Amino acid sequence: MKKTKVVIICLMTGALLLMAGCVGEVMAGRRNEGKEYDSIVEKWKDKTVFEKEASEDAINALLQAAEAKDREEFAENFSDVIRSEEGFDNRVDDFLSAFPAGLSKAELKYNGGGAGGSSGEDWVRKGAAYNYVCTLDGEWYLVTVSFCFRNDKHPEEIGVEEFVIMNKNARAYHIQMASKDPEYFDGIDLLCDVRSEEETPARLIGGTPYLWTESGYSKHTEDEMRELLNLYGTLNNRALRGMIGPANVIYKAFNSTGYVHCYELQPENDEPRYAYIVCQTEYGKIYYAYVCTSDETLYDDPLYESK
């Protein structure tokens, strides 16, 4: 009787796992529990992992090796394809040299990304890409990592494919460069770029860094800017531009029809405030406008109501 119960339980468990399509993967994972690996690439080639575990593997291994300035351990996280690229060793040296001490201990906040893959009759490929933001000693950083954690057909592609760290000022510079070239980021797979405010002035506006130019004009309050924008409805007005001056930021992405203009406003409770204005042309009709803090866009009370 006891034997029959065990058989039934096993059959039911097996049926449930088959329905989930993961019997083989779960069993493979159990067989490799507790096994130690020299690198995440070795682990991913030997053990079935899922997206969350792979992302944690990648970011932890990369940051810890970079913090320790361990060149060999750092490089081992990348796929054979990336490691065989011309200039990879030099890029590793440059990355480790620029890596900000202490970043591995900073609290990372997820800032977008996702996973994807493809499959055939007898093969599967899975990968993911994530963005994180963090603050270290008052400095904002963006950390980007992408990786392939399974590839039955081309195991040489398993590993980290891209790892990029930029502080606010560097990110603003690269965003501006990419605004003119849709393929700008395609050639960047390993980069740590940290720039000073003197070298590349920038501000964080609504969570995005922008290159910054001081205007020399007095800052308006939120209510004053709202009244002016709704009075004129366009930045192509000499009287308005005489009052608010040139924008601190003018930005247009290659794939966007609108022009972004940002003006510094009077701070509120010592917190920076910005007018974020999107126009039809560089100095044309206003599409919409909001107040931004460094991290957020305040949608509840717009600066301009389209007419």
Solvent accessible surface area in square Angstrom, and as a share of the most:
residue,aa,sasa,rsa
1,M,179,0.80
2,K,170,0.72
3,K,160,0.68
4,T,73,0.43
5,K,115,0.49
6,V,87,0.50
7,V,71,0.41
8,I,86,0.44
9,I,108,0.55
10,C,79,0.47
11,L,123,0.61
12,M,118,0.53
13,T,67,0.39
14,G,25,0.24
15,A,51,0.39
16,L,114,0.57
17,L,44,0.22
18,L,129,0.64
19,M,158,0.71
20,A,71,0.55
21,G,65,0.62
22,C,29,0.18
23,V,44,0.25
24,G,51,0.49
25,E,39,0.17
26,V,40,0.23
27,M,79,0.35
28,A,20,0.15
29,G,13,0.12
30,R,142,0.52
31,R,175,0.64
32,N,23,0.12
33,E,123,0.55
34,G,82,0.79
35,K,108,0.46
36,E,159,0.71
37,Y,46,0.17
38,D,119,0.61
39,S,22,0.14
40,I,15,0.08
41,V,14,0.08
42,E,72,0.32
43,K,33,0.14
44,W,9,0.03
45,K,93,0.40
46,D,66,0.34
47,K,36,0.15
48,T,33,0.19
49,V,7,0.04
50,F,102,0.43
51,E,64,0.29
52,K,146,0.62
53,E,57,0.26
54,A,0,0.00
55,S,10,0.06
56,E,77,0.35
57,D,26,0.14
58,A,0,0.00
59,I,12,0.06
60,N,76,0.39
61,A,23,0.18
62,L,0,0.00
63,L,9,0.05
64,Q,113,0.50
65,A,1,0.00
66,A,0,0.00
67,E,47,0.21
68,A,72,0.56
69,K,102,0.43
70,D,53,0.27
71,R,92,0.33
72,E,121,0.54
73,E,84,0.38
74,F,0,0.00
75,A,5,0.04
76,E,47,0.21
77,N,3,0.02
78,F,2,0.01
79,S,1,0.01
80,D,68,0.35
81,V,64,0.37
82,I,18,0.09
83,R,98,0.36
84,S,91,0.59
85,E,67,0.30
86,E,169,0.76
87,G,31,0.30
88,F,4,0.02
89,D,83,0.43
90,N,101,0.52
91,R,67,0.25
92,V,1,0.00
93,D,64,0.33
94,D,98,0.51
95,F,2,0.01
96,L,13,0.06
97,S,95,0.62
98,A,39,0.30
99,F,9,0.04
100,P,20,0.13
101,A,86,0.67
102,G,22,0.21
103,L,0,0.00
104,S,33,0.21
105,K,168,0.71
106,A,19,0.15
107,E,154,0.69
108,L,45,0.22
109,K,143,0.61
110,Y,118,0.45
111,N,78,0.40
112,G,26,0.25
113,G,50,0.48
114,G,36,0.35
115,A,56,0.44
116,G,48,0.46
117,G,59,0.56
118,S,58,0.37
119,S,77,0.49
120,G,35,0.34
121,E,183,0.82
122,D,127,0.66
123,W,63,0.22
124,V,37,0.21
125,R,66,0.24
126,K,59,0.25
127,G,9,0.09
128,A,9,0.07
129,A,43,0.34
130,Y,23,0.09
131,N,47,0.24
132,Y,27,0.10
133,V,22,0.13
134,C,8,0.05
135,T,85,0.49
136,L,31,0.16
137,D,140,0.73
138,G,72,0.69
139,E,52,0.23
140,W,34,0.12
141,Y,11,0.04
142,L,12,0.06
143,V,0,0.00
144,T,24,0.14
145,V,0,0.00
146,S,17,0.11
147,F,0,0.00
148,C,0,0.00
149,F,9,0.04
150,R,67,0.24
151,N,6,0.03
152,D,70,0.36
153,K,120,0.51
154,H,83,0.37
155,P,64,0.40
156,E,67,0.30
157,E,54,0.24
158,I,8,0.04
159,G,0,0.00
160,V,0,0.00
161,E,51,0.23
162,E,49,0.22
163,F,0,0.00
164,V,7,0.04
165,I,0,0.00
166,M,3,0.01
167,N,0,0.00
168,K,42,0.18
169,N,4,0.02
170,A,0,0.00
171,R,57,0.21
172,A,1,0.01
173,Y,65,0.25
174,H,11,0.05
175,I,21,0.11
176,Q,48,0.21
177,M,72,0.32
178,A,13,0.10
179,S,7,0.05
180,K,146,0.62
181,D,62,0.32
182,P,85,0.53
183,E,120,0.54
184,Y,49,0.19
185,F,72,0.30
186,D,115,0.60
187,G,73,0.71
188,I,34,0.17
189,D,20,0.11
190,L,8,0.04
191,L,50,0.25
192,C,10,0.06
193,D,21,0.11
194,V,65,0.37
195,R,53,0.20
196,S,52,0.34
197,E,75,0.34
198,E,152,0.68
199,E,113,0.51
200,T,12,0.07
201,P,58,0.36
202,A,1,0.00
203,R,58,0.21
204,L,21,0.10
205,I,3,0.01
206,G,25,0.24
207,G,31,0.30
208,T,46,0.27
209,P,4,0.03
210,Y,19,0.07
211,L,58,0.29
212,W,15,0.05
213,T,90,0.52
214,E,119,0.53
215,S,34,0.22
216,G,81,0.78
217,Y,100,0.38
218,S,98,0.63
219,K,85,0.36
220,H,38,0.17
221,T,55,0.32
222,E,46,0.21
223,D,100,0.52
224,E,80,0.36
225,M,2,0.01
226,R,45,0.16
227,E,126,0.56
228,L,21,0.11
229,L,0,0.00
230,N,45,0.23
231,L,121,0.60
232,Y,62,0.24
233,G,13,0.13
234,T,34,0.20
235,L,0,0.00
236,N,102,0.52
237,N,44,0.23
238,R,219,0.80
239,A,56,0.43
240,L,0,0.00
241,R,90,0.33
242,G,49,0.47
243,M,81,0.36
244,I,6,0.03
245,G,4,0.03
246,P,71,0.44
247,A,10,0.08
248,N,11,0.06
249,V,5,0.03
250,I,65,0.33
251,Y,32,0.12
252,K,68,0.29
253,A,21,0.16
254,F,103,0.43
255,N,117,0.60
256,S,46,0.29
257,T,112,0.65
258,G,6,0.06
259,Y,55,0.21
260,V,15,0.08
261,H,0,0.00
262,C,0,0.00
263,Y,7,0.03
264,E,34,0.15
265,L,1,0.01
266,Q,84,0.37
267,P,75,0.47
268,E,81,0.36
269,N,142,0.73
270,D,141,0.73
271,E,74,0.33
272,P,56,0.35
273,R,25,0.09
274,Y,4,0.02
275,A,0,0.00
276,Y,43,0.16
277,I,0,0.00
278,V,9,0.05
279,C,0,0.00
280,Q,87,0.39
281,T,73,0.42
282,E,78,0.35
283,Y,55,0.21
284,G,10,0.09
285,K,90,0.38
286,I,0,0.00
287,Y,82,0.31
288,Y,98,0.37
289,A,0,0.00
290,Y,44,0.17
291,V,2,0.01
292,C,1,0.01
293,T,9,0.05
294,S,32,0.21
295,D,101,0.52
296,E,107,0.48
297,T,36,0.21
298,L,63,0.32
299,Y,142,0.54
300,D,147,0.76
301,D,79,0.41
302,P,37,0.23
303,L,0,0.00
304,Y,8,0.03
305,E,116,0.52
306,S,79,0.51
307,K,163,0.69
